[in-house]
Amino acid sequence: MWLVFRYNKKELNLLNNEFKNKIDDSIKFYIPKIKIKRFLKNKLCYTETEILEDYAFCYHESFSCTSKRRIIKNLKGLKHLISNCENSQFEIEKFISFCKKNSSEDGFIKQNFFDFSEIKKGVFLSGPFTNMFFNVIKNQKNKLKILVGEFTTTISKNSNFLYRQL
């Protein structure tokens, strides 16, 4: 059974060890991440960002037992355990498989995960236009014609540039 929980980012390794000590070594974690390219002082830097902030998924067969979930609630590094996850197992599995399907070889989420069919405005998260806002002029099947400041350009929806909708 999958569990959803909030964790303290500084204590993720401690939480991982606590899970393995209290439950089992066969426990599986999933935290969907994106890799963002940015230019800092004329150097290309990569930063990793979790798309769900401080939420994560954890899987083990024994989580269906309520006594195991009571043990987990008091682990160091755990902020909050989301209740009633047993009712949403199908949706959780569907989301995780969608994330994995839209991940690159190194495990990071690609831009096609963020399918914005009705996008009107957005902001770039990576690439040469990082932190710049854009307006969509034309939304085609595989590309967007956008206006960035005074410049009109076209970007592919499958490009390496990450952007999000406003």
N, C-alpha and C positions, 0 to 999 in steps of 0.2 A: 504494500500500500504506500502511496505517495503522501508525504506530509509537506505542508508549506509553512515556512517560518521566517521571522525577521531575526537578523543577527547583528551583532556589533562588528563592524568591519575590521576593527583593530584586533579582534579576538577570534578571527575565523579559523586560524590554525588550531588554537586551543579548543574551540568548539568541535572541530573535526576529530581531534584526539579524544575528546570527551564522548562523542558519539561512538567511536570505535571501542573505547574502554567499557562503556555501559551496555552497548547493544552487541556489536559484532564487527569483525573486519570486512565483512561482505556488504557493508552499507554503501549505497551509491548517492552521490551528491550531484546536483545539476544547477549551475548558476550561468544563465545566458549572458554573454559579454559581446561587446563590439570593440574593434580596434580602430582608433581614430588617429589619422595623420594630421599633424599640425606643424606649422613653421614657427619656431621660436628663435629669434636672433639669427635669422637666415640659415637655420639648421632644421632638417626634417626630424621631428620627434613623433614617436608612437606612444599613445596612452591607451590603456585598457579601461573600459567603463562597463559596469553592469547595467543592463537595460531595465532591470527591475529594482534598481537602487540597492536596498539592503534586504531583499527577499530572496529566498533560495528554496530548492526542492530537495527532498531526501526520500530515498526508497529503501524499504526493507520489508520482508514478509511478515515480521512479527509486529508491525505497527498497527495491525488490525486489532490487536489486544489492547484494551484500555489501560492495563497495568504498565505496559511499556511506555505508553504516552504520558502517564503520570511521572515516570522516571525522567523523561526527556524535558519536561517543563522546567526542571530545576538545574539544567546544565549551564555551566559558565559560558558566557558569550552569546547566549540566546536571549533575545529581547522579548519575543512573543511567538507562541505557537498558534497558528490559525486553527480554529476549531471547525468541526464538521467537514473535514477534508474527505471523509469516506463517502459523502454524498456527491462529490465532484470529481471522482477518480477518472471518469471518461474524459471530461474537459481538460483535466491536468495532463493526462497522457497525450491527448490530441495536441495541446499547446507545446509540450516538450518534443513530440515528434515533428511538429511544424518548425520549431527552432532548429532541431538537428538537420532537417531537410534543407533549410536555408542557411546552413553554416558552411564555412570554407574548410579546407583540409586541416588547418590549425585550430579549428573549433570556435572561431569567431563568427558572429552573425553577419551576413552580407546585406547589402542595401535592398535586395528584392524581398526581404522579410517585411520591410515597411512599404507595403503596396498602397499607395495613395492614389486612388482612381479619381477622386474629386478634389485634388489639391489646388488651391488658389494662391496661397502664399506659403513661404517656407524660409528656413534658415539652414545654411550649410554647416555641418559639423566637422568636415575635414576637407582637405584639398586646398587649392590656392585661394578660394573664396571663403575660408573658414570664418564663422561668425558674421557673415554678410547675409542680409535678407534678400529675397527675390520674389518676384511676382510671376505667375505662370501666364504666358500669353496663349499657348496652345498645348493641350495635353493629348499627345498621340499615343499609339499602342505601346511603342518601345522607347519613346523619347519625350522629353519636355522641352518646349521652346520657352525660355525664361528671360526676364528683364532683371539684370543686376545693376542697380544704379542707373547709369545711362546706356549700358551695354546690353545688347541682345545676343544671346547665345543658345545653343542647343546642347543638352546633356542626355546621355543614355540612362534609362531607368536601371540598367544593370551595371552602371559604372562603379568605380571604386570610391566615388565621392559620396559621403554620407550626408543626408539632409533629413530634416524633419518638418512636418507640417505645423503651421502656426494656427 
